[in-house]
C-alpha cells in the first residue's frame, strides 16, 4: 500500500491534519506535493540512494517532503531543529546530504549552518529568493518521475563516543512503492490500524517512531493528526475532537496527562481510542497501571530501536499478568547472552540480542557496526534484560549509561568530553538522575582542577561554555562538584557507583 493508491481511490480524504491550525492535506494534495518534491530532486541531479536532509518543526510540508524523497529512492536524513548549527553540520557532512529542507522561521540557525556547510544548498519553508521552497516546488510538474523507486530513511542516534551515528538501512529489496513492508504488517496485525483509523502524533517527526509510524498509517490510508507541540490537555481535546482511534506516546506524556486535575481529565471523551502505543523509554509500572485504569486496556507497548534489528510487543492484558515486560518478539528472535556472547538460561539477566532480524550498519563507522554484533552475528542495542519461560522480555538496564529524558536519548560522553576540555575541569561524569516528569534529568558531576573553585560561579561558567556547543535538551539540569570521581585503576570511570548513589538519594527524598 502507498499514499498514491489512496490518492486515486479517496482523493479528498484527509491524509494530514495539523492540530493547531486545522490545516488539512488530502491524499490528492499529498500525491501532487510529493511528486513535485521528487521532480525537484531529479532537477538537481539528486538520484537513488542520495541523502536528503529535513530539519523542521512539525509542519504541513513534512510528509510531502518525506514521501517525495522516498518515491525518488532517496535516503531521508531527519534532523532535530533543536540542535546547534555545529551539530546539524556534523550530520550534514557525515551523511553526505545533497540538499537541506529547513525553515526561514529559524533563519539565524540556518544562516549559521549555511556558513559552516556551504556545500549543502538549502530550501526553506517561507524562504525567499533562491531558498524559497514554495517557489521551487511550484515550478515543478505534479506528475510522477519516470524512475520512481522506494527509498528509506537514515536516522541519526548518538553513539557512546558522543557523536551521532547514522543508522544505514538498505533500500527495500522490492523497488515498487506499493510493496508491503514489515511496519504495515505490524500496524495492521498487532495494533489493528486500518484505513479508517485516525492517528494522533504528538511528538517531533524527526524521531524515528513518529516519522515511521505516521507514514505507515498513511500507507494504510488513515488520517494523521499532527500536534505541533505536545500539551497534555490539548492532546485529550484532540482525541475527543477528531475521534482519534490510535496514538503514540512516550511515558513522559502519560505522566503529564495524569498530573492534570481530575476534573480536567474528566472533561474529555477518550472512548474512541482503541490503541495507545508507547515506547522510547521505560514506563514506570504505577504510571502504566494508572493509564490502563483511565483509558482501559488499550495500551500497547513495544521495544525496538532505530536500527530495526528486532521488535517486541505486548498488549494490556498480557502486561497486567507480566507487569514490567516489554513483550515477545515479533521481528527477530530474542537472545539473552553473557559477556562471552553465549546464551544464558531463561530468567537469567544478560545483554539483549536479536537473531534473524534485519541487517543494518552505522554510516561511516564499521567499528561501531561490528561492536553491535557478537560472535554469532546476533545484534544488540546494548540493553540488559532477561526472558521468561514464555518468551516475554524484561529490561533491567538502559543502554550503556544512556540517559532517557522526556523520551529523548542522551549519551553522556559528548557532554563529558566538552567538560573536560574546559581549563578548570580535571574530570567529569554525566549521569541520569530520576525525575518525576522527564523520567531522568541530566546531572554533571565535576572534579575541578582546584576544589576551591567549586561553587555557583564555576557552575554558571560551565553552563555558558556547554551552551555554545550543545542543544538545550542535552544540557545538565545541575552541576555538582567532587574532589575525586570513582575511577578503576585502569582509568575507566566507574559510573555505576555515581548513578546508583543518585538514584538512591532520589528515592530517599521522594
Secondary structure, 3 states (H helix, E strand, C coil): CCHHHHHHHCCCCEEEEECCCCCEEEHHHHHHHHHHHHHHHHHCCCCCCCEEEECCCCCCCHHHHHHHHHHECCEEEECCCCCCHHHHHHHHHHHCCCEEEEEHHHHHHHHHHHHHCCCCEEEEECCCHHHEHHHHHHCCCCCCCCCCECCEEEEEEECCCCCEEEEECCCCCCCCCCCCCHHHHHHHHCCCCCCCCEEEECCCCCCHHHHHHHHHHHHHCCEEEECCCCCHHHHHHHHHHHCCCEEEECHHHHHHHHCCCHHHHHCCCCCCCCEEEECCCCCCHHHHHHHHHHHCCCEEEEECCCCCCCEEEECHHHHHHCCCEEEEEEECEEEEECCCCCECCCCCCEEEEEECCCCCEECCCHHHHHHCECCCCCEEEEEEEEECCCCCEEEEECCCCCEEECCEEECHHHHHHHHHCCCCEEEEEEEEEEECCCEEEEEEEEEECCHHHCCHHHHHHHHHHHHCCCCHHHCCCEEEECCCCCECCCCCECHHHHHHHHHHHHHHHC
